[in-house]
Amino acid sequence: MTTNDALASRPLPPGSFGLPFIGETLSFLSDPEFADKRHQKYGPIFKTQILGRPTVVMVGPEANRFILSTDMHRFSWREGWPNTFKELLGESLFLQEGEEHRRNRKLLMPAFHGPALANYLTSMEGIVQNYLEKWESLGTFTWFGELKQMTFDIASTLLMGSEPGPLTALLSQWFTELTAGLFSVPLRWNWTTYGKALKARDQLLAHIEQAIIKRQKEPAQDALGLLVQSRDEEGNGLSLEEIKVQALLMLFAGHETTTSMLTLLCMALAQHPDVLARARAEQQALAAEGGLTLEQLKQMSYLEQVLREVERLYPPIGGGFRGVVQEFEFNGYTIPKGWQALYRINSTHKDSRVYTEPEQFDPDRFSPERAEHKKQEFSLVGFGGGPRICLGIAFAQMEMKIFAAHLLRHYTWELLPGQNLTLDVIPTLHPRSGLQVKFHKIS
């Protein structure tokens, strides 16, 4: 029997394709528990039809390892995401494959690691402190929108060299319009959500092009400046068009998911006073030694546990799509070429084989003594995993630590009563109320 015969003899996963043409798309888009219900009914691998294609949903560390690492050659990023993503975010690293992806990832790497990060610390810290002082003067406000502005200011300043102010506010508004289009029906009239997203994309790209031309004339040490200067082994750099789409992706990735994690960090700390007290005590002990330094950031072991627990319980994105470009077998089932695969981040993060009492917010599960995430590889994948793990992970972690350090050292906050803390998943996970708080300085 040939390999193909062996695959063909194995069944498709359990599940339902739903209605003709639309499949189960309406349920998928409207029911936050769509995948959880089917996981309970069919197990950790099941079939459905969503977004116009037959789809296999795969849950658990084993599935993550298969898709993100050992068998990633069977999957395509480009074929896994809706056309709206391809059109609005362009042919960036996000959609590239193979040698093209490896080359461009290597060219982008210097902007997010090593000496570049050290150069970003002072600017990040200054922007964070300005926002904390603004919030102190406001007293009460909705945190999600404020954090979105802060993370966009940080991303646009450090990645693009923009100064916080009216221009950055306009860029942020364009980004909000672009993001809304990612999950909309692609009707292209100017007055539609998608039409507005296309216009916002063009405005952002035009701004980025001017910023690139400026750096070609006057080299700079922000991420865009480093991209302009970056060269591969043959001495070739990225073209103007390549830098434009990579910069657009950097801005998108550089603030959307970080906003989600910081909002939910603030919510979780307010809901768990014991965790807040321990995190604050660690920061006050470090503050006694002096101001923030790169060395201090490495000593925040309890804060690291808290941030990991936020990533585990509240991952900004619930899963990742891939196109199946090579038929494969998994757990005794055949998955045909041409399907799409969806690996589930939030379900994996609540796998009781890995995490004890997975619904509980418990940063100690990441302590050196327990280290539950080390029981199995690919059991904590909020930033992805394998060779294509998020390029900006060190940038994001540094930003979150700087924010949390200053917040815990100098401020306190309470959640306002009567608000809706149900979590919405689009565009990234956030409380429906936006997290309304009363905020003041520690006297």
C-alpha positions as CSV (number, residue, x, y, z in Angstrom):
1,M,0.0,0.0,0.0
2,T,1.4,3.4,-1.0
3,T,1.5,6.4,1.4
4,N,-1.3,8.0,-0.5
5,D,-3.4,4.9,-0.2
6,A,-2.7,4.7,3.5
7,L,-3.9,8.3,3.9
8,A,-6.9,7.8,1.7
9,S,-8.0,4.8,3.9
10,R,-8.1,7.0,7.0
11,P,-11.3,8.9,7.7
12,L,-11.8,12.7,7.8
13,P,-12.1,14.1,11.3
14,P,-15.6,14.1,13.0
15,G,-17.7,17.2,12.7
16,S,-20.2,18.9,10.4
17,F,-19.7,21.1,7.2
18,G,-23.0,22.8,8.0
19,L,-25.1,24.4,5.3
20,P,-24.3,24.4,1.6
21,F,-22.0,27.3,0.6
22,I,-21.9,29.2,4.0
23,G,-21.1,26.2,6.1
24,E,-21.0,27.1,9.8
25,T,-19.6,30.6,9.2
26,L,-22.4,32.5,10.8
27,S,-22.1,30.5,14.0
28,F,-18.3,30.9,13.9
29,L,-18.6,34.7,13.7
30,S,-21.4,35.2,16.2
31,D,-20.8,32.6,18.9
32,P,-17.6,33.1,21.0
33,E,-17.9,29.5,22.2
34,F,-18.2,28.0,18.6
35,A,-15.0,26.0,18.8
36,D,-15.2,25.1,22.5
37,K,-18.7,23.5,22.0
38,R,-17.4,21.4,19.1
39,H,-14.2,20.5,20.9
40,Q,-16.4,19.1,23.8
41,K,-18.6,17.3,21.3
42,Y,-15.9,15.8,18.9
43,G,-12.6,16.0,20.7
44,P,-9.4,17.9,20.0
45,I,-9.6,17.6,16.2
46,F,-12.8,18.2,14.2
47,K,-13.9,19.5,10.8
48,T,-16.2,22.4,9.9
49,Q,-16.7,24.7,7.0
50,I,-16.0,28.4,7.7
51,L,-15.1,31.5,5.7
52,G,-15.8,29.6,2.4
53,R,-13.5,26.6,3.0
54,P,-13.5,23.2,4.6
55,T,-11.5,23.6,7.8
56,V,-9.8,21.3,10.4
57,V,-9.7,22.7,13.9
58,M,-6.8,21.3,16.0
59,V,-6.4,21.8,19.7
60,G,-3.5,21.1,22.1
61,P,0.3,21.3,22.4
62,E,0.8,18.4,20.1
63,A,-1.3,20.1,17.3
64,N,0.7,23.3,17.9
65,R,4.0,21.5,17.6
66,F,2.8,19.8,14.4
67,I,1.6,23.0,12.7
68,L,4.2,25.5,14.0
69,S,7.3,23.4,13.9
70,T,7.7,19.7,12.9
71,D,5.4,19.7,9.9
72,M,5.1,23.4,9.1
73,H,6.1,22.6,5.5
74,R,2.6,21.1,5.0
75,F,1.0,24.5,5.7
76,S,1.0,28.0,4.2
77,W,0.6,31.3,6.0
78,R,-0.4,33.0,2.7
79,E,-3.2,30.5,2.0
80,G,-4.4,30.5,5.6
81,W,-5.6,34.1,6.0
82,P,-8.6,35.8,4.4
83,N,-8.0,38.0,1.3
84,T,-8.9,41.1,3.4
85,F,-5.6,40.6,5.4
86,K,-3.6,40.2,2.2
87,E,-5.0,43.3,0.6
88,L,-4.9,45.6,3.6
89,L,-1.5,44.4,5.1
90,G,0.2,43.7,1.8
91,E,2.9,41.2,0.9
92,S,4.6,41.6,4.3
93,L,6.6,39.1,6.4
94,F,3.2,37.9,7.8
95,L,2.3,36.3,4.4
96,Q,5.7,35.3,3.1
97,E,7.0,31.8,2.9
98,G,10.2,29.8,2.5
99,E,13.4,31.5,1.4
100,E,11.8,34.9,0.9
101,H,10.5,34.8,4.5
102,R,13.9,33.7,5.9
103,R,15.8,36.5,4.1
104,N,13.4,39.2,5.1
105,R,13.0,38.1,8.7
106,K,16.8,38.2,9.0
107,L,16.9,41.7,7.6
108,L,14.2,42.9,10.1
109,M,15.7,41.1,13.1
110,P,18.3,43.9,14.1
111,A,15.4,46.4,14.6
112,F,13.9,44.2,17.4
113,H,16.8,42.7,19.3
114,G,20.1,43.5,21.0
115,P,21.5,47.0,20.8
116,A,18.3,48.4,19.2
117,L,16.2,47.4,22.3
118,A,18.7,49.2,24.6
119,N,18.2,52.3,22.5
120,Y,14.4,52.1,22.9
121,L,14.2,52.0,26.7
122,T,14.4,55.7,27.4
123,S,11.8,56.7,24.7
124,M,9.4,53.9,25.9
125,E,9.8,55.0,29.5
126,G,9.2,58.7,28.6
127,I,5.9,58.0,26.7
128,V,4.7,55.6,29.5
129,Q,5.3,58.3,32.1
130,N,3.5,61.0,30.1
131,Y,0.4,58.8,29.8
132,L,0.5,57.9,33.5
133,E,0.6,61.6,34.4
134,K,-2.3,62.3,32.0
135,W,-4.4,59.5,33.6
136,E,-3.7,60.8,37.1
137,S,-5.1,64.2,36.0
138,L,-8.1,62.6,34.4
139,G,-9.0,60.5,37.5
140,T,-11.6,58.3,35.8
141,F,-11.3,57.1,32.2
142,T,-11.7,54.0,30.0
143,W,-8.4,52.2,29.8
144,F,-8.5,50.2,26.6
145,G,-8.7,53.2,24.3
146,E,-6.1,55.0,26.3
147,L,-3.7,52.1,26.2
148,K,-4.3,51.8,22.4
149,Q,-3.1,55.4,22.0
150,M,-0.1,54.8,24.3
151,T,1.1,51.6,22.5
152,F,0.5,53.3,19.1
153,D,2.6,56.3,20.3
154,I,5.4,53.9,21.3
155,A,5.2,51.9,18.1
156,S,5.1,54.9,15.8
157,T,7.9,56.8,17.7
158,L,10.3,53.8,17.9
159,L,9.5,52.1,14.6
160,M,8.8,55.2,12.5
161,G,10.4,58.1,14.3
162,S,7.1,60.0,14.6
163,E,6.7,62.4,17.5
164,P,3.7,62.0,19.7
165,G,1.2,64.7,18.8
166,P,-1.5,65.5,16.2
167,L,0.2,63.5,13.4
168,T,0.5,60.4,15.5
169,A,-3.2,60.8,16.5
170,L,-4.1,60.9,12.8
171,L,-2.0,57.8,12.1
172,S,-3.7,56.0,14.9
173,Q,-7.1,57.0,13.5
174,W,-6.1,55.6,10.1
175,F,-5.0,52.4,11.8
176,T,-8.3,52.0,13.6
177,E,-10.0,52.3,10.2
178,L,-7.6,49.8,8.6
179,T,-8.1,47.3,11.5
180,A,-11.9,47.5,11.2
181,G,-11.6,46.4,7.6
182,L,-9.7,43.2,8.4
183,F,-12.9,41.5,9.7
184,S,-15.4,43.2,7.4
185,V,-17.3,42.2,4.2
186,P,-15.0,43.4,1.3
187,L,-17.4,45.9,-0.3
188,R,-15.2,48.5,-1.9
189,W,-17.4,51.6,-2.0
190,N,-15.9,54.6,-0.2
191,W,-18.6,54.7,2.5
192,T,-18.2,51.0,3.5
193,T,-16.0,49.8,6.4
194,Y,-13.8,48.1,3.8
195,G,-13.7,51.1,1.5
196,K,-12.6,53.3,4.4
197,A,-9.9,50.7,5.4
198,L,-8.5,50.7,1.9
199,K,-8.3,54.5,1.9
200,A,-6.6,54.4,5.4
201,R,-4.1,51.9,4.1
202,D,-3.1,54.1,1.2
203,Q,-2.8,57.1,3.5
204,L,-0.6,55.1,5.9
205,L,1.6,53.8,3.1
206,A,2.0,57.3,1.6
207,H,3.2,58.6,5.1
208,I,5.5,55.6,5.5
209,E,7.1,56.3,2.0
210,Q,7.9,59.9,3.0
211,A,9.5,58.6,6.3
212,I,11.6,56.1,4.3
213,I,12.8,58.7,1.8
214,K,13.8,60.9,4.7
215,R,15.9,58.1,6.3
216,Q,17.6,57.3,3.0
217,K,18.9,60.9,3.1
218,E,19.4,61.1,6.8
219,P,20.1,57.7,8.5
220,A,18.4,57.2,11.9
221,Q,18.5,54.6,14.7
222,D,14.7,53.9,14.9
223,A,13.4,50.6,13.4
224,L,12.7,52.1,10.1
225,G,16.1,53.6,9.9
226,L,17.6,50.2,10.7
227,L,15.5,48.6,8.0
228,V,16.7,51.1,5.4
229,Q,20.3,50.3,6.3
230,S,19.9,46.5,6.6
231,R,21.7,44.3,4.1
232,D,21.8,40.5,3.4
233,E,24.9,38.4,2.7
234,E,25.1,39.6,-0.9
235,G,24.8,43.2,0.2
236,N,21.2,43.6,-1.0
237,G,18.7,45.6,1.0
238,L,14.9,45.8,0.9
239,S,13.3,47.8,-1.9
240,L,11.1,50.8,-1.1
241,E,7.9,48.8,-1.7
242,E,9.2,46.0,0.6
243,I,10.1,48.4,3.4
244,K,6.7,50.1,3.1
245,V,4.7,46.9,3.7
246,Q,7.1,45.6,6.4
247,A,6.7,48.9,8.2
248,L,3.0,48.8,8.0
249,L,3.0,45.3,9.5
250,M,5.4,46.5,12.3
251,L,3.0,49.3,13.2
252,F,0.0,46.9,13.2
253,A,1.7,44.1,15.1
254,G,3.5,46.6,17.4
255,H,0.4,47.9,19.2
256,E,-2.7,45.8,18.7
257,T,-1.8,42.7,20.7
258,T,0.2,44.7,23.3
259,T,-2.9,46.9,24.0
260,S,-5.0,43.7,24.6
261,M,-2.4,42.2,27.0
262,L,-1.9,45.5,29.0
263,T,-5.7,46.1,29.4
264,L,-6.2,42.6,30.7
265,L,-3.1,42.8,32.9
266,C,-4.7,45.9,34.6
267,M,-8.0,44.1,34.9
268,A,-6.5,41.0,36.4
269,L,-4.4,42.9,38.9
270,A,-7.4,44.9,40.1
271,Q,-9.4,41.6,40.5
272,H,-6.6,39.8,42.4
273,P,-5.3,42.1,45.2
274,D,-2.9,39.4,46.5
275,V,-1.2,39.2,43.1
276,L,-1.2,43.0,42.9
277,A,0.4,43.3,46.3
278,R,3.2,40.8,45.5
279,A,3.9,42.5,42.1
280,R,4.0,45.9,43.7
281,A,6.4,44.7,46.5
282,E,8.8,43.4,43.9
283,Q,8.7,46.7,42.1
284,Q,9.2,48.8,45.2
285,A,12.2,46.7,46.2
286,L,13.7,47.3,42.7
287,A,12.8,51.0,42.8
288,A,14.9,51.3,46.0
289,E,17.9,50.4,44.0
290,G,17.4,53.2,41.4
291,G,15.7,54.0,38.1
292,L,14.7,51.4,35.4
293,T,17.6,49.8,33.5
294,L,17.9,46.8,31.2
295,E,19.4,44.9,34.0
296,Q,16.5,45.7,36.3
297,L,14.0,44.5,33.7
298,K,15.8,41.1,33.8
299,Q,15.2,40.9,37.6
300,M,11.4,41.2,37.5
301,S,10.8,37.4,38.0
302,Y,7.3,37.7,39.6
303,L,6.1,40.3,37.0
304,E,7.3,37.8,34.3
305,Q,5.1,35.2,35.9
306,V,2.1,37.6,36.0
307,L,2.6,38.5,32.3
308,R,2.8,34.9,31.3
309,E,-0.4,34.1,33.1
310,V,-2.1,37.0,31.3
311,E,-0.8,35.6,28.0
312,R,-2.1,32.2,29.0
313,L,-5.6,33.1,30.3
314,Y,-6.2,36.1,28.0
315,P,-4.3,35.5,24.7
316,P,-5.0,38.5,22.5
317,I,-5.7,36.3,19.5
318,G,-7.7,33.0,19.9
319,G,-6.0,31.0,17.2
320,G,-4.1,31.0,13.9
321,F,-5.1,30.0,10.4
322,R,-3.0,28.1,7.9
323,G,-3.7,26.8,4.4
324,V,-3.1,23.0,3.9
325,V,-0.7,22.7,1.0
326,Q,0.1,19.0,1.5
327,E,-2.3,16.3,2.6
328,F,-1.4,14.9,6.0
329,E,-2.5,12.5,8.8
330,F,-3.0,13.5,12.4
331,N,-4.4,11.5,15.3
332,G,-5.6,8.8,12.8
333,Y,-7.5,11.3,10.5
334,T,-6.7,12.5,7.0
335,I,-6.7,16.2,6.2
336,P,-6.8,16.9,2.4
337,K,-4.8,19.5,0.6
338,G,-6.8,22.7,-0.1
339,W,-8.4,22.7,3.4
340,Q,-7.5,25.3,5.9
341,A,-6.3,24.5,9.4
342,L,-7.1,26.5,12.6
343,Y,-4.9,25.9,15.6
344,R,-6.5,27.0,18.9
345,I,-4.4,29.1,21.3
346,N,-7.0,29.8,24.0
347,S,-8.1,26.1,24.2
348,T,-4.5,24.9,24.5
349,H,-3.9,27.4,27.3
350,K,-6.7,25.8,29.2
351,D,-5.6,22.2,28.7
352,S,-5.9,20.5,32.1
353,R,-3.2,18.0,31.2
354,V,-0.8,20.9,31.3
355,Y,-2.3,23.5,33.6
356,T,-3.8,22.8,37.0
357,E,-7.2,24.5,37.5
358,P,-6.8,26.2,34.1
359,E,-9.7,28.7,34.6
360,Q,-7.9,30.2,37.7
361,F,-5.7,33.3,37.4
362,D,-2.5,31.9,39.1
363,P,0.9,33.4,38.2
364,D,2.6,30.8,40.5
365,R,2.0,28.1,37.9
366,F,5.0,29.7,36.1
367,S,7.2,29.8,39.2
368,P,10.5,27.8,38.9
369,E,9.1,25.2,41.3
370,R,6.0,24.5,39.2
371,A,6.9,25.6,35.7
372,E,3.7,24.0,34.3
373,H,4.3,25.4,30.8
374,K,7.5,23.2,30.6
375,K,5.6,20.0,30.9
376,Q,4.9,20.1,27.2
377,E,6.4,22.2,24.4
378,F,4.0,24.5,22.6
379,S,1.6,24.7,25.5
380,L,2.1,28.5,25.8
381,V,1.8,30.1,22.3
382,G,0.3,33.6,22.7
383,F,3.3,34.8,20.6
384,G,3.3,31.8,18.3
385,G,6.1,29.3,18.4
386,G,8.7,27.5,16.3
387,P,10.9,29.2,13.6
388,R,8.1,31.8,13.0
389,I,7.6,32.9,16.6
390,C,6.6,36.6,16.8
391,L,9.6,38.7,15.7
392,G,8.6,41.5,18.1
393,I,8.3,39.4,21.2
394,A,11.3,41.0,23.0
395,F,10.1,44.5,22.0
396,A,6.6,43.7,23.4
397,Q,7.8,42.2,26.6
398,M,10.1,45.1,27.3
399,E,7.3,47.6,26.7
400,M,4.9,45.7,29.0
401,K,7.5,45.5,31.8
402,I,8.3,49.2,31.6
403,F,4.6,50.1,31.8
404,A,3.9,47.7,34.6
405,A,7.0,48.7,36.6
406,H,6.0,52.4,36.6
407,L,2.3,51.7,37.2
408,L,3.0,49.4,40.2
409,R,5.6,51.7,41.7
410,H,3.6,54.9,41.7
411,Y,-0.1,54.4,41.0
412,T,-3.2,52.5,42.2
413,W,-6.6,52.0,40.5
414,E,-10.1,50.5,41.1
415,L,-12.5,49.1,38.5
416,L,-15.7,51.2,38.4
417,P,-18.8,49.3,39.4
418,G,-21.6,48.3,37.0
419,Q,-19.5,47.9,33.9
420,N,-19.5,44.9,31.4
421,L,-16.3,42.9,31.7
422,T,-17.4,40.3,29.2
423,L,-14.5,39.7,26.8
424,D,-14.9,40.5,23.0
425,V,-12.5,38.9,20.6
426,I,-12.4,41.3,17.7
427,P,-10.1,42.9,16.8
428,T,-8.2,41.5,19.8
429,L,-9.4,40.3,23.2
430,H,-10.7,43.2,25.4
431,P,-13.5,43.8,28.0
432,R,-16.7,45.0,26.3
433,S,-16.8,48.1,28.6
434,G,-13.2,49.1,27.6
435,L,-12.2,48.8,31.3
436,Q,-13.5,51.9,33.2
437,V,-11.3,52.8,36.2
438,K,-10.7,55.3,38.9
439,F,-6.9,56.1,38.9
440,H,-4.7,58.0,41.3
441,K,-1.1,58.3,42.5
442,I,0.1,56.5,45.6
443,S,0.6,59.1,48.3
